[in-house]
């Protein structure tokens, strides 16, 4: 009976330790998403003066 609890504990620890690696694979597989502020410049573009 102790062997069963030991194996269950080892499996649980292995699952918990593998979660960050699984998360990295999903994040690396996604294309980079653009937030609305990504394309906007930090400074406003000066407007041309019309003669």
C-alpha positions as CSV (number, residue, x, y, z in Angstrom):
1,X,0.0,0.0,0.0
2,X,2.9,2.4,0.7
3,X,4.3,1.8,-2.8
4,X,1.0,2.9,-4.3
5,X,1.0,6.2,-2.4
6,X,4.6,6.7,-3.2
7,X,4.0,6.3,-6.9
8,X,1.0,8.6,-6.7
9,X,3.1,11.2,-5.0
10,X,5.9,10.9,-7.6
11,X,3.4,11.2,-10.4
12,X,1.8,14.3,-8.9
13,X,5.2,15.9,-8.4
14,X,6.1,15.2,-12.0
15,X,2.9,16.8,-13.3
16,X,3.4,19.9,-11.2
17,X,7.0,20.3,-12.3
18,X,6.1,19.8,-16.0
19,X,3.5,22.6,-16.0
20,X,6.0,25.4,-16.6
21,X,7.5,23.5,-19.6
22,X,4.1,22.9,-21.1
23,X,3.2,26.6,-20.6
24,X,6.4,27.7,-22.4
25,X,5.6,25.5,-25.4
26,X,2.1,27.1,-25.7
27,X,3.5,30.6,-25.4
28,X,6.3,29.9,-27.9
29,X,3.9,28.5,-30.4
30,X,1.6,31.5,-30.4
31,X,2.2,34.3,-32.9
32,X,3.0,37.6,-31.1
33,X,-0.2,39.5,-30.5
34,X,-0.3,43.2,-31.1
35,X,-1.8,45.3,-28.4
36,X,-3.5,48.6,-29.5
37,X,-0.5,50.7,-28.3
38,X,2.2,48.7,-30.1
39,X,2.0,50.6,-33.4
40,X,1.6,54.0,-31.9
41,X,4.8,56.1,-31.6
42,X,6.0,57.4,-28.3
43,X,6.0,61.0,-29.5
44,X,3.3,62.5,-31.7
45,X,4.1,63.0,-35.4
46,X,4.5,66.7,-36.2
47,X,2.0,67.9,-38.7
48,X,3.1,69.6,-41.9
49,X,2.3,73.2,-42.1
50,X,0.5,74.1,-45.3
51,X,1.5,77.4,-47.0
